[in-house]
Amino acid sequence: MPVVDAHAHLFAPEQRDRRAVIAARDATFAEMYGDPAARMATAPELVAAMDEAGIDRAVAAGFAFASPGDCESQNRAIIEAAAEAGERIVPLATVNPAAAGWLSAAEEALDAGARGFGELRPGSQGWDPLGPEGHTLADLAVARGAVLLWHVSEPVGHRYPGKAGGISPTALCALAEAHPGARMIAAHLGGGLSFYLEMPEVRSALANVWFDTAAVTLLYDMGSVARLADLAGPERVLFGSDYPLLSPRRQLQRLRASLPGAIAQAVCGGNATTLFSESHQP
């Protein structure tokens, strides 16, 4: 079974080189990456981290830029990196539904090889996930078989750069219920939404939502992943490292140690392989 990191991040090399320029015009980017010590990875670095960790494939998302030009540059870099890496990188595109012409840009990214969109941050970009743009994006995902990866912000706990600006657990539940055919990933254990799965109506609404473990060691105790597998079913949990924020090798080791063998195999690759093998259908 392939080992898959379902939540990693890439930038175009020129965007890392122009960090200060982008930070001056994008407040959320400045919050998360304005510090020169904040890591920004390019494709060769991701592949090297995968090799070190024994990871066969990684789902690569970018950053939710405000500028359509920054989104386009990043999408081009990620899709090109995926083509060069063969099937080792699964590309997700960045879109800003608050910008004019975003739908055409989203369709162009899918035509070029993107398998979905993410990491989506509607609050940072200034659009309503339950407004017309959110519903249009969900409809596009259904029509094209794309996957939507959402940054889900937990409403409690400590603050950190980039915590705010995602979709709330409440809004994600409502959007998933309104679009049952849209396949979505709720990052960071769904911002706590996953713990409401014992409620029948929530379980029904989230029938097509997966939960990734990105940055779990910064947010929850490792026992939370096993509890999530019990609540959601082991087939709905995806290993994600949040690289380059955290080391894929260490995150994978900790996750495997916290789960029984068969469940660990599904979480660490089998589930993502199934999810993305079904994506990007015409």
C-alpha positions as CSV (number, residue, x, y, z in Angstrom):
1,M,0.0,0.0,0.0
2,P,1.5,3.4,-1.0
3,V,2.3,5.8,1.9
4,V,0.6,9.2,1.2
5,D,1.0,12.5,2.9
6,A,-2.4,14.1,2.2
7,H,-1.5,17.6,3.4
8,A,1.8,19.3,2.3
9,H,2.6,22.7,1.0
10,L,4.6,24.1,-1.9
11,F,5.5,27.5,-3.3
12,A,7.0,28.7,-6.5
13,P,10.7,29.4,-6.0
14,E,10.2,33.0,-7.1
15,Q,7.6,33.5,-4.4
16,R,10.0,32.4,-1.7
17,D,12.5,34.8,-3.2
18,R,10.0,37.6,-3.1
19,R,8.7,36.9,0.4
20,A,8.9,40.5,1.6
21,V,7.2,41.9,-1.5
22,I,4.3,39.5,-1.2
23,A,4.0,40.1,2.6
24,A,3.6,43.8,2.0
25,R,0.4,43.3,0.0
26,D,-1.1,40.2,1.6
27,A,-1.9,40.4,5.3
28,T,-2.4,36.7,5.9
29,F,0.7,35.7,4.1
30,A,2.6,38.3,6.2
31,E,1.2,36.8,9.4
32,M,2.3,33.3,8.4
33,Y,5.4,33.8,6.3
34,G,6.5,37.3,6.8
35,D,9.2,36.1,9.2
36,P,12.2,35.0,7.2
37,A,12.5,32.0,9.5
38,A,9.1,30.7,8.5
39,R,9.8,27.8,6.1
40,M,8.6,27.9,2.5
41,A,9.3,24.7,0.6
42,T,9.7,24.2,-3.1
43,A,9.2,20.9,-5.0
44,P,12.7,19.5,-4.7
45,E,12.6,20.0,-0.9
46,L,9.3,18.2,-0.6
47,V,10.5,15.3,-2.7
48,A,13.6,15.0,-0.5
49,A,11.4,15.1,2.7
50,M,9.3,12.4,1.2
51,D,12.3,10.2,0.4
52,E,13.6,10.6,4.0
53,A,10.2,9.6,5.4
54,G,9.5,6.8,3.0
55,I,6.5,8.5,1.6
56,D,5.4,7.5,-1.9
57,R,3.1,10.4,-2.7
58,A,2.1,13.8,-1.3
59,V,-0.9,16.0,-1.9
60,A,0.6,19.4,-2.5
61,A,-1.4,22.5,-1.8
62,G,-0.2,26.1,-1.9
63,F,-1.3,29.2,0.0
64,A,-4.6,31.1,-0.2
65,F,-3.2,34.2,-1.8
66,A,-5.4,37.3,-2.2
67,S,-3.9,38.2,-5.5
68,P,-5.1,36.2,-8.6
69,G,-1.6,36.7,-10.1
70,D,0.0,35.0,-7.0
71,C,-2.5,32.2,-7.2
72,E,-1.7,31.7,-10.9
73,S,2.1,31.6,-10.4
74,Q,1.7,29.1,-7.5
75,N,-0.7,26.9,-9.5
76,R,1.7,26.8,-12.4
77,A,4.6,25.8,-10.2
78,I,2.7,23.1,-8.4
79,I,1.2,21.6,-11.5
80,E,4.6,21.6,-13.3
81,A,6.2,20.0,-10.2
82,A,3.6,17.3,-10.3
83,A,4.2,16.6,-13.9
84,E,8.0,16.4,-13.3
85,A,7.6,14.1,-10.3
86,G,5.3,11.6,-12.1
87,E,2.6,10.4,-9.8
88,R,4.5,11.3,-6.6
89,I,2.9,14.8,-6.2
90,V,-0.9,15.2,-6.4
91,P,-1.5,18.9,-7.2
92,L,-4.2,21.1,-5.6
93,A,-4.8,24.5,-7.1
94,T,-5.3,27.8,-5.3
95,V,-8.4,30.0,-6.1
96,N,-9.7,33.2,-4.6
97,P,-13.5,33.3,-5.2
98,A,-13.5,36.9,-4.1
99,A,-11.6,37.9,-7.2
100,A,-13.1,38.6,-10.6
101,G,-12.8,35.7,-13.1
102,W,-12.0,33.2,-10.4
103,L,-14.3,30.5,-11.9
104,S,-12.5,30.5,-15.2
105,A,-9.2,30.3,-13.4
106,A,-10.4,27.4,-11.4
107,E,-11.5,25.5,-14.5
108,E,-8.2,26.2,-16.2
109,A,-6.3,24.8,-13.3
110,L,-8.4,21.6,-13.4
111,D,-7.8,21.4,-17.1
112,A,-4.1,21.7,-16.5
113,G,-4.1,18.8,-14.1
114,A,-5.1,20.0,-10.7
115,R,-7.0,17.4,-8.7
116,G,-8.8,19.9,-6.5
117,F,-8.5,23.1,-4.5
118,G,-6.9,24.0,-1.3
119,E,-5.9,24.8,1.3
120,L,-9.1,26.9,1.2
121,R,-9.2,30.0,3.5
122,P,-12.4,31.9,2.8
123,G,-12.0,34.1,5.8
124,S,-8.5,35.3,4.8
125,Q,-9.6,36.0,1.2
126,G,-12.9,37.7,2.0
127,W,-15.5,35.4,0.6
128,D,-18.4,33.5,2.3
129,P,-18.3,29.7,2.0
130,L,-22.0,29.7,2.5
131,G,-22.5,32.5,-0.1
132,P,-22.8,32.2,-3.9
133,E,-19.1,31.7,-4.3
134,G,-18.9,28.8,-1.9
135,H,-21.9,27.0,-3.5
136,T,-20.4,27.6,-7.0
137,L,-17.1,26.1,-5.9
138,A,-18.8,23.1,-4.4
139,D,-20.9,22.6,-7.6
140,L,-17.7,22.7,-9.6
141,A,-16.1,20.1,-7.4
142,V,-19.0,17.8,-8.0
143,A,-19.1,18.4,-11.7
144,R,-15.3,17.8,-12.1
145,G,-14.7,15.2,-9.5
146,A,-12.4,17.6,-7.6
147,V,-11.5,17.5,-3.9
148,L,-11.8,20.5,-1.7
149,L,-9.3,20.8,1.1
150,W,-10.4,23.3,3.8
151,H,-8.4,24.9,6.6
152,V,-10.8,24.4,9.4
153,S,-10.3,26.8,12.3
154,E,-11.0,25.4,15.8
155,P,-12.9,28.0,17.8
156,V,-11.0,27.4,21.1
157,G,-7.5,26.8,22.2
158,H,-4.2,28.7,21.8
159,R,-3.6,31.1,19.0
160,Y,-1.0,30.7,16.3
161,P,-0.2,32.3,12.9
162,G,-2.8,31.4,10.4
163,K,-5.3,30.0,12.9
164,A,-8.0,32.4,11.8
165,G,-9.2,32.7,8.2
166,G,-10.4,29.2,7.4
167,I,-13.9,27.8,7.4
168,S,-15.6,27.3,10.7
169,P,-16.8,23.8,11.7
170,T,-20.4,25.1,11.6
171,A,-20.1,26.4,8.1
172,L,-18.3,23.3,6.8
173,C,-21.1,21.1,8.2
174,A,-23.7,23.3,6.5
175,L,-21.9,23.4,3.2
176,A,-21.3,19.6,3.1
177,E,-25.0,19.1,3.9
178,A,-26.0,21.3,1.0
179,H,-23.6,19.5,-1.4
180,P,-23.6,15.8,-0.5
181,G,-21.8,14.9,-3.7
182,A,-18.8,17.2,-3.0
183,R,-15.8,15.4,-1.6
184,M,-14.1,17.5,1.0
185,I,-11.2,17.2,3.4
186,A,-11.4,19.0,6.7
187,A,-7.9,19.8,7.7
188,H,-6.5,19.6,11.3
189,L,-9.1,17.0,12.5
190,G,-11.8,19.3,11.2
191,G,-11.2,21.9,13.8
192,G,-13.0,19.7,16.3
193,L,-16.0,19.1,14.1
194,S,-15.2,15.4,13.9
195,F,-16.0,15.1,17.6
196,Y,-19.6,15.8,16.9
197,L,-19.9,12.7,14.7
198,E,-21.8,10.9,17.4
199,M,-24.8,13.1,16.5
200,P,-26.7,11.3,13.7
201,E,-27.5,14.5,11.8
202,V,-23.9,15.5,11.8
203,R,-22.7,12.1,10.7
204,S,-25.2,12.2,7.8
205,A,-24.2,15.7,6.8
206,L,-20.5,14.8,6.8
207,A,-20.9,11.5,4.9
208,N,-18.5,12.7,2.1
209,V,-16.0,14.5,4.3
210,W,-12.6,13.2,5.2
211,F,-10.4,14.4,8.1
212,D,-6.7,14.9,7.9
213,T,-4.1,14.9,10.7
214,A,-2.1,17.9,9.6
215,A,-0.4,19.6,12.6
216,V,-2.1,17.3,15.0
217,T,0.9,17.3,17.4
218,L,0.6,21.1,17.7
219,L,-3.1,21.0,18.4
220,Y,-4.2,17.7,20.1
221,D,-2.8,14.7,21.9
222,M,-2.0,11.8,19.6
223,G,-4.8,9.7,21.1
224,S,-7.2,12.1,19.3
225,V,-6.4,10.4,16.0
226,A,-7.4,7.0,17.3
227,R,-10.6,8.5,18.7
228,L,-11.3,10.1,15.4
229,A,-10.9,6.8,13.6
230,D,-13.4,5.3,16.0
231,L,-15.9,8.1,15.4
232,A,-15.5,8.7,11.7
233,G,-14.4,5.2,10.7
234,P,-10.8,4.5,9.9
235,E,-11.5,4.9,6.1
236,R,-12.3,8.6,6.6
237,V,-9.0,9.6,8.2
238,L,-6.0,10.8,6.2
239,F,-2.4,11.2,7.3
240,G,-1.2,14.8,6.7
241,S,2.0,16.3,7.9
242,D,1.5,20.0,7.1
243,Y,5.0,20.0,5.6
244,P,7.2,22.1,5.8
245,L,5.7,23.3,9.1
246,L,6.4,19.8,10.6
247,S,8.6,16.9,9.6
248,P,6.7,14.2,7.6
249,R,9.1,11.5,9.0
250,R,8.4,12.3,12.6
251,Q,4.6,12.9,12.1
252,L,4.4,9.5,10.3
253,Q,6.3,7.7,13.0
254,R,4.1,9.1,15.7
255,L,0.9,8.4,13.9
256,R,1.9,4.8,13.2
257,A,2.7,4.3,16.8
258,S,-0.7,5.5,17.9
259,L,-2.8,3.2,15.6
260,P,-3.2,-0.6,15.1
261,G,-1.5,-1.9,12.0
262,A,-4.4,-2.3,9.6
263,I,-5.9,1.1,10.6
264,A,-2.5,2.7,10.3
265,Q,-2.0,1.3,6.8
266,A,-5.4,2.8,5.7
267,V,-4.8,6.2,7.4
268,C,-1.2,6.5,6.1
269,G,-2.0,5.8,2.5
270,G,-4.9,3.6,1.5
271,N,-7.6,6.1,2.1
272,A,-5.9,9.0,0.2
273,T,-5.1,6.6,-2.7
274,T,-8.7,5.7,-3.0
275,L,-9.9,9.3,-2.6
276,F,-7.6,10.8,-5.2
277,S,-7.8,7.9,-7.7
278,E,-11.5,8.8,-8.0
279,S,-10.8,12.6,-8.4
280,H,-10.5,14.7,-11.6
281,Q,-13.1,12.8,-13.5
282,P,-14.3,14.5,-16.7
